[in-house]
């Protein structure tokens, strides 16, 4: 695997020796000629030569990170179910180069880790995707509302709970139904947090503990954090000021530095805020590709489009044109582009000073990871270019270019309204 630290690439290889010099049975019973052969067999094979594609990719991504002024970037390429290259660029913190131990706030990609936890529990019969969550959990804002008994885990995973994205977006700041459960798509972080509270209440176990048991521990992910951990703070890429593009002196991964205010250890959201390394996220994607934790039937259900977004990920003109998916929308926790014989599963994430994308193809078992720590506009400019460097022609790039056009138009409108440069 290629490791790139601060834009400089070095080959890192782990060898497993088939035999060891010490205790080899031939050393005590064989003649010298055979001993020499045995010792020669113990010599490690030479490391394979560096793949020139990875060196070229490192140069291309490094140039894009520099061109767009990205403070911190971690990028990974998966081929045939293995992480074959990872690059790290820029600074994790003042005077600290980004490296393979740098963790990134991956925003809404947190949802797929929550979803994978739920799917593994469902496969074992600990819960059903179609049982009423109201039998075990009702949000205080919704007590007495009969529609809570219609809510199911499947609705949360497919964004059809009827909830807003966040309750603070409602007029009174309280959680409410915008639609009847199960009747319409509506992207909702509240739905995932509701799901986590239901699972924790039903199984009488904190949801982050379940994530660790079902997803993290089997992969040996000791330092990555689903819930807030103060001891991880120094390894998370330091937030960037939206105005200056420099490291933010006020905020540091959900901590208000000036007042020494941080979330309590163990605080979490099942919809956002998880901190993880490129390699940690790659391990999770590969685990999903391998079908770890549940069977083929549930994996097929996960990959099936079950709700249709109000804005398509891929704009096909005309519909059904070559290269267009036959269906697109949300499966169980993942955004799905269905191409008939295979699907592209993906999820993006954005938060203060972060923009992230992860995806994999169920047929080729290829995937990619792009984690950026930067102000919003530089990140939106860089993301599609980096995605296309990793996977030329990827359908994922277009959504970011559309988002960038919207944000640039909004900025121009604000500048004109304020009398600034247009």
Steps between C-alpha positions, in 0.01 A plus 500: 500500500618849424508749784537867426582732788496873444508445125813279508451138403664196656434132438392307807493121476421238764649159428394174660785250513389142416780355716726627777871433549458410865344163567499392134507116514753474216765683699558202732459204266600607150840510332659842442384528139138455599544738792616766254195437283271524803655827608469637148131412505462704815627819339210740437405550138592839359229762532298548181598809302290811559198525274567799270127577496512573872797731467319690224185511711697634795639781286158581353317508834781695665483761226121532538526537879755779452306667216178522702660595831387196699640498852482123559413211269489123530426292192467126446462271199351151532540241225347153506418531867841621621637843587781532246597863549448777754626857488521763772557868427539828684490559873299326770576788738754782512843346429352147492492327160195294405571127522337159509405564867315825421129472573237695309150611597303312233163664560210302358710199400442421869155385387632202306691377807182530705310321224751216483469454876122473473514259205733265688273504802198436277665203332548335839138560597573758769255733327284518189526769235121513486401502867343812654767705677232657720480183709843583645572867433296817453668837480370736771391749231270236348333352806130457439538509121348177362728506194799391709372141489533500121875578510733208419877460470463456124342845474791655687754324277319606180424858613123457501422574867324825414740695726692814403876469469539664844240617748662843531378561145136501614323816609504414871817286503306186588500170315187456292370307200511677165342195331336181614766234566584290196326720246776722359876546486645765729868493595515491878782487749231497768378169357840338559528638852147373569603157370808491726292590806252225414775238461666606824170487689396163359836332561574691821848593380651833390499526122873590474578175687300309239687675218828400656392139553341452158726706272815637663623210715488231227719728285741591778407870490615609845555873460225604259206653680125478442439698820697801618830416671710774653811282474460501119487876470865546400473249214194655331580748224475848652201704378553773240359853523238546227602860434879487512567138405754481784468274803207614712603644835145471641383149410675166507288200401185600686692665785471872566862567589457850644271368774656153532163351411482152344231234477506242776689181425253257345279770345401396149271540205417202279470745210824701510828583679686168496881538486697237308816445297508421128613147578228454761227609259651283226488200733128561557428533127689181426315321780171604339624379160593166657152456643623493859232481766198403292391279214442548129125559534544797734785634285269490197236686701762760596596549134139540382368852436219544754445876495548748219669829574345830398823578312672221308868434563554442127313725256433290190401678184309329356394261776626150427799622298805277482693501825201613704382293797172315467399629843649737754416604853549361850534138600562403861728779618685540170431710193461255213558527127351177361654388170310172480773242546683708764466820700708794612451562872611834636457762767633849543549710808539868576548681826677809627836496319451154348384342175514124449405233248516121512375254239540147368376291206338169592615334177864599465553546875682823424453803724627841596526730801558877498515683834562876490553747782453847352265794462183420305571658159858370463379154603214508247741602226750229587265207562380432143850536359643254754214255441568504127873454558417184697223375270482676161139545390357433847133598532574639847677814381199677349315550829792700640526722194129572526535575870795729428299697241222545756741619775681739265169649381390538863826674585464741206144579606610578855789715381273699269240547773771623735657734247819294475667374184262292290 
